[in-house]
């Protein structure tokens, strides 16, 4: 039960990151690479994006 909740929260966080990446004014290749990174690395990708990459990519 708790694993299912963590899994669903991970999916929600990844979707939020993907939508935030798509709003950025960066190039298409950068967006694709960031989306693949976030989706492939799951929680680590979400944490990397939220704490580091979100501030670097404008």
Secondary structure, 3 states (H helix, E strand, C coil): CHHHHHHHHHHHHHHHHHHHHHHCCCCHHHHHHHHHHHHHHHHHHHHHHHHHHHHHCC
